[in-house]
Amino acid sequence: MNDEKLSRTEARGVAHARDLEGHVGWLESFSGTALGVLSVASGIYTYLGVSTLLEDNGAMTVFAAIAYSVAVSVGIFVFWSYLMRLFPAVRTTGARLGLFAAMGVGSLAIVAMSSWLNAAALAGSAAVEQHLAETVQDYQTSLERAHEVALSGQALERDVARVRQSFDDLSEQEAAGSLSGLAGRGAVFRVLTQKSEELAALEDQIASQTPLVEQAFTEGNAILSRMRALTVEQGSVEARSVEFSELAVQLQGLITRLRQLSVASLVERAAQDLSASVVLPELDGSTAESRGNQQATITSVLDVLASRAQTLERAAQAVQEMAPAQEVTYTPVSSADAVILYARNFVPSWAGAIAIDLLPAVLVFILAVTQAAIRRGREGAGIEDTLTLAELRAAMTALRDMDATRTAEPTVAAPSATVEAQGPPEPAAAQREPERPVSEVKPLRGSGSA
């Protein structure tokens, strides 16, 4: 094969590069329009998202939201237009790395100023409803825990009743003379009766709390039911959030009331006073022996009293050591904040919001790969080998125009008679080579489609 001609592989590469250039030229005819549509769509969703962040609904607020969304649209369009033109054109590794870094920084900026607002427009209401549902769940857990602790305190009523019953039994035995040996209602009987009455009063006080605990729990469940309904009702989520906030305050008050209704601390103090505050009556035995028996019996009763009080105190302390209900505070959030707070639950919305802004990055890489393939296809071929037939016609037309221009130039006359006196000018040492007609120009190698 002649050295002046392209090899078959190089010719195929040039033809392939020419085909790719044709496709790229066709795609670039509407790429700008497509990029503009994406930018405008992102700006619209950005407007919807930023509107939820602005409290006022006046004309200035609307103008501010429009200005922000327009700035986002223009910024996205200009940013990706730069990269779609420059990134595929650069050839050095350093330049590509620099533009790639600029693309990364710009993409982060786009996500920060636009994508999260787009996600707020796409899933903002659902995210706020998710926040309401999560808050209802927290309040329900807190209410149930407060009720459980309160019921555990009410269960101390049985412990108090058991201790009271033991003193009632002892007083009956003393009345029959089985303890001190003195039948009747003497000093020992009065000590036993005294503690039995104290425990009976404590038992009645605990029992009186039970209806209050159940009433508070019932009211709390009713409020929770209304709060659950608000999370799924139709209508503006902002209006529902206002009512939800009012109900949350009421529910928090009920939970606090349940905490206060717990009688564990009351039982603990009563148990401590049970053995510490004993009023000892005067021994009424008729003889010294009987009075000694009464004293011994009272001492035994006090020991039993201390043991029962210690048992009751431990039971009350066990209730007090139970984990209290968690403090729950409802904090209203905007749709944009809710989308970020519950981002894991709205991955599709986030993906769509980011994709509408960063999709042009895929086009940039496609163009970069295509331009690299075009350059590889033209390697080893000179400019005369890559001219298309249309380009060759244009070049020949330009040559004809240049020849016509030279032929039409006027001959320059002698400027003065002095020159004529000097005689005819000497012939030039070397005459200029005459112009070759265009028809004799050797055609360029390589051919292509018009």
KAJOTA-V431176 format. One record per run of one state. SS is the DSSP state (hx for helix, st for strand, lp for the rest). FROM is the first residue (numbers start at 0). TO is the last residue. If there is no record, write none. Layout:
ss->SS from->FROM to->TO
ss->SS from->FROM to->TO
//
This chain:
ss->lp from->0 to->6
ss->hx from->7 to->50
ss->lp from->51 to->57
ss->hx from->58 to->85
ss->lp from->86 to->91
ss->hx from->92 to->153
ss->lp from->154 to->154
ss->hx from->155 to->174
ss->lp from->175 to->185
ss->hx from->186 to->231
ss->lp from->232 to->235
ss->hx from->236 to->260
ss->lp from->261 to->262
ss->hx from->263 to->275
ss->lp from->276 to->286
ss->hx from->287 to->319
ss->lp from->320 to->333
ss->hx from->334 to->340
ss->lp from->341 to->341
ss->hx from->342 to->344
ss->lp from->345 to->345
ss->hx from->346 to->376
ss->lp from->377 to->381
ss->hx from->382 to->384
ss->lp from->385 to->387
ss->hx from->388 to->406
ss->lp from->407 to->415
ss->hx from->416 to->420
ss->lp from->421 to->436
ss->hx from->437 to->439
ss->lp from->440 to->449
//
